[in-house]
Amino acid sequence: MAAAQSSETSAGDLPDSALVAWVRQAAPYIHAFRGRTFVFAFGGEVLQGNVAQALAQDFNLLASLGIRLVLVHGSRPQIDAEVQRRGLKASFHKGLRVTDAETLECVKSAMGVARIEIEALLSQGLPNTPMAGAWMRVTGGNFITAKPVGVLGGIDYQYTGAVRKINADEIKADLDQQNVVLITPLGVSPTGEIFNLAWEEVAEAVAVAVQADKLIYLCAASGVIDKKGKLLDAVTADQVEKLLSRRIKQAPELARVLPGAVRACRSGVGRVHFLDRYADGAMLMEFFTRQGVGTVMTHAPLVSLREATVDDVGAILALIAPLEADGTLVKRGRERLEMEVNRFSLLDHDGVIIGCVALYPFTGSKGKEKSGEVACLAVMPEYRRSGFGDQLLQHVENRASKLKLKHLFVLTTRTAHWFIERDFAEAGVDALPDAKRELYNYQRRSKVLTKTL
């Protein structure tokens, strides 16, 4: 019988239970991203190795989930190879290619070939592959009006151009028809001239023009790093600007896209992601898991503290249920939680509740609130080493100070040491306010810890 088979039967490398848990965890993101616009930007390097096949399969999966895709590709390696094949000499100034008439022919040839190869990758549908039965309609067009860069520093860039205008309405019209829009970084001027554009600039301009929900750079780097070389999983545009001003060294390709990424973030693009194009499945892990794998940049901090509303009751119950089951927290019913939800503060991570804490003030003998109970402090397991517990506790202490409370206390059976390390001291039941002492459960035998504010 099927029920008697081992639960270790796997799909890929995941046991059945892990696969089911992952799909369920991904479900809220699938619902949230349907109908959203993602702009992906990547260089021609993706066509030189084995990564292109996997990327095409992942793009196909995103499109099948109802995500509107705009793909902006580059062709620098292909252009360099064509320039060399024709016996010409590549010319660059301050990292920007100088495009003369002969080089422009190389650009058109290389970009045309690259585009055809990408379209072919996106058109696959062989049986027994992730793209079986799929058919992605890939479109393009004269979406970009360009202008010449001109003469800078005494160097005439000739047919190297800059974005003048993006025809956002036409791109959106293609997306409305469930087409994948593939954009090659060539632009035309009103006089009919063709200009070679930087894919990084085109991606920024397109994302801003269509007000994309996400702009994703696929680079040869895991993400943005700080001055110690540590990967930053989330940053704000202001933080990235500070890293740039302090000349914190980033991977070369990442360093090229960061200034434009900051501008895009400040111009209305919802999120900017930096992912390693060589990490298999990076975009799936970034978009459909809570932890992610790269760096996400936002205009405001991704994690925010806010007060709970009745709409958050379901999320709070789901968060504290495992701790109630193992006895760490006292069980609270939905009805009680709905009545007390104004006592709760929440950690909101990009729309997902990852932590909560409650503060219950108690009235002193003279009719004034003198002490408060810290209750229901909980953080999702995968975030417990990120300092969010301390952040919640500090928030409760700030709330207590505003309420002019003099003391905080907590009842706990399993986390006493955590609170002691944060200046709480063990006390007896007599230290509790009268109203709380009368409700003390002597069978549970919770330890009483107090802290003077």
Protein Blocks (a to p, Z undefined) as FASTA:
>chain_A
ZZlpcfkbcehjacfklmmmmmmmmmmmmmmmgopacdddddfklmmmmmlmmmmmmmmm
mmmnopacdddddfklmmmmmmmmnopacddeehiacddfklmmmmmmmmmmmmmmmmmm
mmgccehiakgoiacdddddjfbccddebjaehiaekjaccdfbdcfklmmmmmmnopac
ddddbdddfkopacdddfklmmmmmmmmnopabdcddddbfbdcdfkopacfbdcfklmm
mmmmnopacdfklmmmmmmmmmmmmnopabacdddfklghklmmmmmcfkombdcddfbd
fbdcddddfklmmmmmmmmmmmmmnomaccddfklmmmmmmmpccddeehiafbdcdddd
dddfkopafbdcdehiacdfklmmnopmmmmmmmmmmmmmmnopabdcdddfklmmmmmm
nopacddfklpcfklmmmpcfklopacddddZZ
